[in-house]
Amino acid sequence: MNQDRHCTGQRFALVLTTLAVCLPQLGAQEPQPADQLRAPRYNFTDQPAYEVVRVDTGNKLVVKIGNVPTRIRLIGTYVPSQGPNSDAAREFASRLLVGECVYVKYEADWPLRDRDGNRWVYAFRAPDGLFVNLELVRQGYARISAIERFEHQSLFRAYEEVARKSRKGVWAPVDRAAVASTQPAAQADRAAKPTTDDDPQQDREVVVYVTEHGRKYHCANCQYVRTGGVKITLAAARAKGHTPCKKCKPPCK
């Protein structure tokens, strides 16, 4: 009798367990890729946290390690060194990290430093453990760097795809009119005004080619300079008394 009661209890518990597992799935939406991959959580209790001195770019920081300013670079992230995306990434990372400290972890199979001397690291903000590398990708301020594989590559790629579909950060549509309105006045005037052969600014920027004994200047692909052309600016060529080649008709686009 007691054995029958025990078996019945086991069967009832099994039914409850099955319901608990299956019921939440009824009507549940397909999870997004990022929901299937959880950000790693580490215990940094016995590890030191390093003060963030400054943010150089979105993915390059300076921290104090042993009171020595040390440059670090965030593994798996690519941020351009110049331009609006670079500025936005730097501002975002600064808001996250300036005045804070970070814990760092290293990639086991990677070199300690990049070719510029920056230490390759994963950075986690203290004390909340925010995974800084991943947060830059998640918010669209960084792309996944196109270099050798790293431990969290699948996780980063999932979040990058979500950011791209959401058009966050670098994935946002470019407003050409807004970009033009932020140009310096002289640069905007130059972009709006058709340049001519008599534009001194253009002359200093355009490159042409001359030969040792010739009196003409040419395009790079002109047959007269393919085997012995010397590169100079259009302004310098004109100052030397050179005239445009009638065959290739420089300056060339």
Phi, psi and omega per residue, in radians:
M1 nan -0.872 3.133
N2 -1.098 -0.640 -3.140
Q3 -1.155 -0.730 3.106
D4 -1.069 -0.740 3.134
R5 -1.090 -0.676 -3.138
H6 -1.148 -0.750 3.133
C7 -1.147 -0.703 3.108
T8 -1.072 -0.705 3.113
G9 -1.104 -0.665 3.119
Q10 -1.145 -0.756 -3.141
R11 -1.109 -0.708 3.136
F12 -1.122 -0.698 3.107
A13 -1.129 -0.665 3.135
L14 -1.129 -0.717 3.106
V15 -1.078 -0.794 3.130
L16 -1.067 -0.725 3.137
T17 -1.108 -0.746 3.136
T18 -1.088 -0.766 3.113
L19 -1.093 -0.712 -3.122
A20 -1.090 -0.610 -3.134
V21 -1.348 -0.719 -2.981
C22 -1.491 -0.647 -3.038
L23 -1.029 -0.757 3.135
P24 -1.075 -0.388 -3.094
Q25 -1.416 -0.323 -3.124
L26 -1.198 2.121 3.130
G27 1.347 0.013 -3.130
A28 -1.241 2.512 3.116
Q29 -1.377 2.708 3.082
E30 -1.094 2.189 -3.099
P31 -1.172 2.564 3.031
Q32 -1.210 2.716 -3.136
P33 -0.918 -0.709 -3.096
A34 -1.183 -0.437 3.118
D35 -1.277 -0.374 -3.130
Q36 -1.458 -0.222 -3.087
L37 -2.201 1.988 -3.068
R38 -1.595 2.490 3.074
A39 -1.090 2.428 -3.115
P40 -1.186 2.570 3.063
R41 -2.106 2.264 -3.107
Y42 -2.131 2.687 3.080
N43 -1.675 1.903 -3.121
F44 -1.792 0.345 -3.042
T45 -0.936 -0.735 -3.066
D46 -1.717 0.240 -3.108
Q47 -1.992 2.592 -3.134
P48 -1.332 2.613 3.011
A49 -1.834 2.457 -3.038
Y50 -1.911 2.335 -3.131
E51 -1.176 2.351 3.053
V52 -1.449 2.047 -3.131
V53 -1.436 -0.806 3.128
R54 -2.852 2.898 3.051
V55 -1.965 2.033 3.136
D56 -1.442 -0.855 2.987
T57 -2.361 3.123 -3.116
G58 -1.015 -0.576 -3.077
N59 -1.997 0.231 3.091
K60 -2.275 2.153 -3.068
L61 -2.204 2.900 2.955
V62 -2.095 2.168 3.114
V63 -2.184 2.807 3.082
K64 -1.634 1.991 3.056
I65 -1.992 1.978 -3.029
G66 1.089 0.649 -3.108
N67 1.116 0.222 3.104
V68 -1.889 2.135 3.076
P69 -1.030 2.155 -3.049
T70 -2.255 2.274 -3.137
R71 -1.459 2.285 3.104
I72 -2.189 2.706 3.138
R73 -2.290 2.350 -3.013
L74 -1.419 2.069 -3.100
I75 -1.029 2.425 2.999
G76 1.434 0.067 -3.086
T77 -2.087 2.456 3.031
Y78 -2.122 2.200 3.050
V79 -2.279 2.250 3.119
P80 -1.089 2.626 -3.082
S81 -1.349 -0.343 -3.118
Q82 -2.447 2.872 3.045
G83 1.774 3.051 -3.093
P84 -1.030 -0.693 3.137
N85 -1.127 -0.644 3.101
S86 -1.138 -0.785 -3.138
D87 -1.092 -0.755 -3.127
A88 -1.129 -0.716 3.135
A89 -1.140 -0.725 3.131
R90 -1.118 -0.739 3.130
E91 -1.121 -0.726 3.137
F92 -1.121 -0.837 3.137
A93 -1.108 -0.609 3.105
S94 -1.115 -0.737 3.119
R95 -1.107 -0.620 3.137
L96 -1.248 -0.622 -2.807
L97 -2.145 -0.474 -3.080
V98 -1.090 2.250 -3.078
G99 1.507 -0.001 -3.139
E100 -1.903 3.114 3.026
C101 -2.134 2.762 3.130
V102 -2.317 2.589 2.899
Y103 -1.615 2.641 3.136
V104 -2.230 2.564 3.003
K105 -2.268 2.676 -3.090
Y106 -1.947 2.690 3.065
E107 -1.490 2.152 -2.982
A108 -1.017 -0.711 -3.023
D109 -1.696 0.173 -3.131
W110 -1.761 2.766 2.976
P111 -1.151 2.732 -3.121
L112 -1.150 -0.659 -3.052
R113 -2.229 2.742 3.008
D114 -1.483 -3.096 -3.053
R115 -1.203 -0.277 3.103
D116 -1.675 0.054 3.098
G117 1.607 0.043 3.093
N118 -1.343 2.414 3.071
R119 -1.329 2.287 3.055
W120 -1.345 2.167 -3.117
V121 -2.560 2.787 2.772
Y122 -1.707 2.308 -3.107
A123 -1.985 2.389 3.135
F124 -2.234 2.166 -3.078
R125 -1.231 2.371 3.064
A126 -1.639 2.500 0.007
P127 -1.716 0.062 -3.012
D128 -1.482 -0.155 3.075
G129 1.332 0.269 3.128
L130 -0.989 2.229 -3.139
F131 -1.404 1.733 -2.967
V132 -1.132 -0.767 3.128
N133 -0.953 -0.864 -3.099
L134 -1.166 -0.634 -3.112
E135 -1.126 -0.649 3.079
L136 -1.081 -0.729 3.118
V137 -1.229 -0.744 -3.092
R138 -1.074 -0.654 -3.116
Q139 -1.555 0.018 3.069
G140 1.412 0.281 3.123
Y141 -1.601 -0.133 3.107
A142 -2.526 2.613 2.966
R143 -1.714 2.874 3.019
I144 -1.253 2.282 -3.124
S145 -1.230 2.441 -3.083
A146 -1.576 1.109 3.109
I147 -2.245 -2.898 -3.038
E148 -1.040 2.796 -3.059
R149 -1.079 2.662 3.078
F150 -2.425 2.897 -2.950
E151 -0.986 -0.750 -3.010
H152 -1.756 0.445 -3.037
Q153 -1.067 -0.746 3.137
S154 -1.100 -0.715 3.102
L155 -1.094 -0.823 3.134
F156 -1.067 -0.737 -3.086
R157 -1.136 -0.663 3.106
A158 -1.091 -0.792 3.139
Y159 -1.222 -0.604 3.085
E160 -1.084 -0.698 3.139
E161 -1.129 -0.699 3.094
V162 -1.125 -0.745 3.120
A163 -1.108 -0.696 3.139
R164 -1.123 -0.797 3.137
K165 -1.152 -0.537 3.115
S166 -1.475 -0.093 3.139
R167 0.991 0.843 3.110
K168 -1.597 2.563 2.973
G169 0.941 -2.101 -3.078
V170 -1.135 -0.281 -3.118
W171 -1.595 -0.028 3.137
A172 -1.239 2.579 3.070
P173 -1.051 2.483 -3.125
V174 -1.470 2.222 3.064
D175 -1.574 1.696 -3.063
R176 -1.062 -0.666 -3.120
A177 -1.133 -0.689 -3.142
A178 -1.170 -0.669 3.120
V179 -1.106 -0.742 -3.135
A180 -1.121 -0.622 -3.098
S181 -1.253 -0.297 3.136
T182 -1.632 -0.038 3.117
Q183 -1.207 2.576 2.996
P184 -0.987 2.647 -3.044
A185 -0.981 -0.804 -3.103
A186 -1.123 -0.674 -3.138
Q187 -1.193 -0.704 3.127
A188 -1.145 -0.720 3.114
D189 -1.073 -0.710 -3.111
R190 -1.185 -0.616 3.129
A191 -1.237 -0.567 -3.103
A192 -1.444 -0.440 -3.062
K193 -1.675 2.174 3.083
P194 -1.034 2.347 3.128
T195 -1.451 2.677 3.135
T196 -2.200 3.013 3.117
D197 -1.151 -0.240 -3.107
D198 -1.791 0.231 3.140
D199 -1.444 1.918 -3.083
P200 -1.052 -0.663 -3.136
Q201 -1.109 -0.768 3.116
Q202 -1.100 -0.695 -3.133
D203 -1.011 -0.634 -3.108
R204 -1.331 -0.299 -3.087
E205 -1.785 -0.503 -3.081
V206 -1.350 2.426 3.137
V207 -1.836 2.349 3.038
V208 -2.282 3.122 -3.084
Y209 -2.273 2.455 3.111
V210 -2.245 2.839 3.064
T211 -1.874 2.905 -3.032
E212 -1.053 -0.733 -3.064
H213 -1.977 -0.054 -3.117
G214 -1.385 2.882 -3.137
R215 -2.054 0.268 3.130
K216 -2.021 2.740 2.950
Y217 -1.989 2.641 -2.901
H218 -2.366 2.913 2.945
C219 -1.372 2.850 -3.089
A220 -1.073 -0.560 -3.064
N221 -1.698 0.177 3.130
C222 -1.172 2.460 -3.095
Q223 -1.099 -0.369 -3.085
Y224 -1.410 -0.248 -3.109
V225 -2.120 0.101 -3.084
R226 -1.103 -0.514 -3.076
T227 -1.914 -0.006 -3.114
G228 -2.919 0.530 -3.125
G229 -1.404 2.559 3.077
V230 -1.973 2.270 -3.081
K231 -1.450 2.211 3.042
I232 -2.504 3.001 3.094
T233 -1.406 2.764 3.113
L234 -1.066 -0.670 3.126
A235 -1.077 -0.747 -3.134
A236 -1.163 -0.674 3.120
A237 -1.100 -0.751 3.129
R238 -1.172 -0.644 3.128
A239 -1.108 -0.512 3.119
K240 -1.454 0.000 3.122
G241 1.529 0.166 3.127
H242 -1.271 2.640 3.100
T243 -2.140 2.791 -3.040
P244 -1.222 2.510 3.066
C245 -1.183 2.320 -3.101
K246 -1.337 -0.277 -3.115
K247 -1.468 -0.884 -3.096
C248 -1.634 -0.293 3.044
K249 0.942 1.121 3.112
P250 -1.292 2.882 -0.016
P251 -1.283 2.531 -3.066
C252 -1.704 2.627 3.122
K253 -1.408 nan nan
